[in-house]
Amino acid sequence: MIRIALSVLTLAVLIFLHNSIISTGLEFKLSFTFSKILPYMLEFFAVCLIIFNVYRQFLMGTSLTIRRLVSILILFGGSGIAFAVNPIYEGDFSHQYREVALYGENADTFQRGLTMIALPGCPFCFEKLEEMKRVKAIYPELPMYVLVVNDDELAAENYREASEGMIEVELFPKSTLLRNIVGDGYPNMMYNSGNKGSKLINWNNSGFGSASWDFILEEEGL
């Protein structure tokens, strides 16, 4: 019983520390995709440990059908709890982008690095800003910016305060062409590799995930 209790406790601790495990993986500069998957792998291992200990304690002399049934119940029950507490969202591992070319007076709108186009008062934008800050703390050499639409200086000031001086915040240029190019959904992400002749990479609000961060870091040689 002690081993079963310890394995259940291990699963509970891993579920509780799910986000901390991701952050630790990033601090060790593992890939974003692997860091995102890592806590799920550990939680699955803990569920398998529960099954193993239950098997040794209670199922050794039972029929094959009962052993399989109990194992399946524990597997789906434990994994279900882990995913319910820390669900995987559609965009978590996305890397759906399009290439954009800007010319003339708009050519220099986006500086080298990653820029978030944000909407005033957008909770998803502030959530993405927190993610950008975590990445900036690990990779300070990666240029990051926020451009706030609707010419709202008060909103821009809110983003500056939230960025804590880690990320430069400015207003989005007054350009109908640029607004049309950016596309729908906020936050909208734009990456400029700084290579002459290269097109900008643009993600909508659901297309930017862990694989996108891995792409940017590879492009930056980090």
C-alpha positions in Angstrom: 0.0 0.0 0.0 2.9 2.4 0.8 4.3 2.0 -2.7 0.8 2.7 -4.3 0.4 5.7 -2.1 3.8 7.1 -3.0 3.2 6.6 -6.8 -0.2 8.3 -6.5 1.5 11.2 -4.6 4.2 11.3 -7.3 1.5 11.8 -9.9 -0.2 14.5 -7.9 3.0 16.4 -7.4 3.9 16.2 -11.1 0.4 17.5 -12.0 0.8 20.4 -9.5 4.3 21.2 -10.8 3.3 20.8 -14.5 4.1 24.4 -15.5 7.3 24.5 -13.4 8.6 21.5 -15.2 8.1 23.2 -18.5 9.9 26.3 -17.2 12.8 24.2 -15.9 13.1 22.5 -19.3 13.3 25.9 -21.0 15.8 27.2 -18.5 18.0 24.2 -19.4 17.5 25.3 -23.0 15.7 22.2 -24.1 13.5 22.7 -27.2 10.1 24.3 -26.6 8.3 21.3 -28.0 10.1 18.9 -25.8 9.7 21.1 -22.7 6.0 21.2 -23.4 5.8 17.4 -23.7 8.1 16.6 -20.8 5.6 16.9 -17.9 3.1 14.8 -19.8 5.8 12.1 -20.2 6.6 12.2 -16.5 2.9 12.0 -15.6 2.4 9.0 -17.9 5.3 7.3 -16.2 3.7 8.0 -12.8 0.4 6.4 -14.0 2.3 3.4 -15.2 4.0 3.2 -11.8 0.6 3.1 -10.1 -0.5 0.3 -12.4 2.7 -1.7 -11.7 2.3 -1.3 -7.9 -1.4 -2.1 -8.0 -0.6 -5.2 -10.1 2.0 -6.4 -7.6 -0.1 -5.7 -4.6 -3.6 -6.9 -5.6 -3.7 -8.5 -9.1 -1.1 -11.2 -9.1 -3.5 -14.0 -8.5 -6.5 -12.6 -10.5 -7.6 -13.5 -14.0 -6.1 -11.8 -17.1 -9.5 -10.1 -17.8 -9.5 -8.4 -14.4 -5.9 -7.4 -14.6 -6.5 -5.8 -18.0 -9.7 -4.1 -16.9 -8.1 -2.6 -13.7 -5.0 -1.5 -15.7 -7.1 0.2 -18.3 -9.2 2.0 -15.7 -6.1 3.3 -13.9 -4.5 4.3 -17.2 -7.4 6.3 -18.4 -8.4 7.6 -15.0 -4.9 8.9 -14.1 -4.2 10.2 -17.5 -7.6 11.8 -17.7 -7.0 13.7 -14.5 -3.6 14.9 -15.7 -5.0 16.2 -18.9 -8.1 17.7 -17.3 -5.9 19.8 -14.9 -3.4 20.7 -17.6 -5.2 20.4 -21.0 -3.5 20.5 -24.4 -5.0 23.3 -26.5 -5.2 23.3 -30.2 -2.5 26.0 -30.7 0.0 24.7 -28.1 2.2 22.9 -30.7 1.1 24.9 -33.8 3.4 26.4 -36.4 0.9 27.6 -39.0 2.3 30.7 -40.7 2.4 32.6 -43.9 5.1 34.7 -45.6 4.6 38.4 -46.0 6.6 40.9 -48.1 6.5 44.6 -47.3 7.8 47.3 -49.7 8.2 51.1 -49.8 7.4 53.1 -46.7 6.1 49.9 -44.9 9.3 47.9 -45.5 10.9 48.9 -42.1 7.7 48.6 -40.0 8.9 45.4 -38.3 12.4 45.4 -36.8 14.6 42.3 -36.7 13.2 39.8 -34.2 9.7 38.9 -33.0 6.9 41.5 -32.8 3.5 41.0 -31.3 0.7 43.0 -32.7 -1.7 43.5 -29.7 -5.2 44.8 -29.2 -6.0 47.1 -26.3 -7.3 45.2 -23.3 -6.8 41.8 -25.0 -6.3 39.1 -22.3 -4.8 36.7 -24.8 -2.3 39.4 -25.8 -1.2 39.9 -22.1 -0.9 36.1 -21.7 1.3 36.0 -24.7 3.3 38.9 -23.4 4.0 36.9 -20.2 5.3 34.1 -22.4 7.5 36.5 -24.3 8.9 37.8 -21.0 9.8 34.2 -19.9 11.6 33.6 -23.2 13.3 37.0 -23.0 14.7 36.1 -19.6 16.2 33.0 -21.0 17.3 34.4 -24.3 17.9 38.2 -23.7 19.7 38.5 -27.1 16.4 37.7 -28.9 14.8 41.1 -30.0 11.2 41.4 -29.1 8.6 44.2 -29.6 4.9 44.9 -29.0 2.9 47.1 -31.4 -0.5 48.2 -30.0 -3.3 48.9 -32.6 -6.0 51.5 -32.6 -3.6 54.4 -31.7 -4.4 53.9 -28.0 -1.6 55.4 -25.9 -3.2 54.4 -22.6 -3.3 50.8 -23.8 0.3 51.1 -24.9 1.2 52.3 -21.5 -0.6 49.3 -19.9 1.5 47.0 -22.1 4.7 48.9 -21.1 3.9 48.5 -17.5 3.2 44.8 -17.9 6.4 44.3 -19.9 8.4 45.5 -16.9 11.0 47.1 -19.3 11.9 43.8 -20.9 10.1 44.3 -24.2 9.8 47.6 -26.1 6.2 48.7 -26.7 5.1 51.2 -29.4 1.9 52.1 -31.2 1.1 50.3 -34.5 1.5 52.6 -37.5 -1.6 54.2 -38.9 -1.7 52.2 -42.1 -4.8 50.5 -43.6 -2.5 48.4 -45.7 -0.6 47.1 -42.7 -3.8 46.4 -40.8 -5.1 44.3 -43.8 -1.8 42.5 -44.0 -1.7 41.5 -40.4 -4.9 39.5 -40.7 -7.5 38.5 -38.2 -7.1 37.6 -34.6 -5.0 38.9 -31.7 -2.3 38.5 -30.7 -0.8 38.4 -34.1 2.9 37.6 -34.3 5.5 38.8 -36.9 9.1 37.6 -37.2 11.8 39.4 -39.2 15.0 37.3 -39.6 16.9 40.5 -40.6 18.3 38.7 -43.7 18.2 40.8 -46.8 15.5 39.6 -49.2 13.8 37.4 -46.7 10.1 37.6 -46.2 8.4 38.2 -42.9 6.9 35.3 -41.1 3.4 35.9 -39.8 1.3 33.8 -37.4 -2.3 34.4 -36.4 -3.5 34.0 -32.8 -4.0 30.2 -33.1 -1.0 29.4 -35.3 1.8 30.3 -32.9 2.9 27.5 -30.7 5.9 25.7 -29.3 7.2 24.7 -32.7 7.1 28.4 -33.7 9.4 29.3 -30.8 11.8 26.5 -31.9 11.7 27.9 -35.4 12.6 31.4 -34.3 15.4 30.2 -32.0 16.9 28.1 -34.8 16.7 31.1 -37.2 18.5 33.2 -34.6 21.1 30.5 -33.9 20.2 30.4 -30.2 
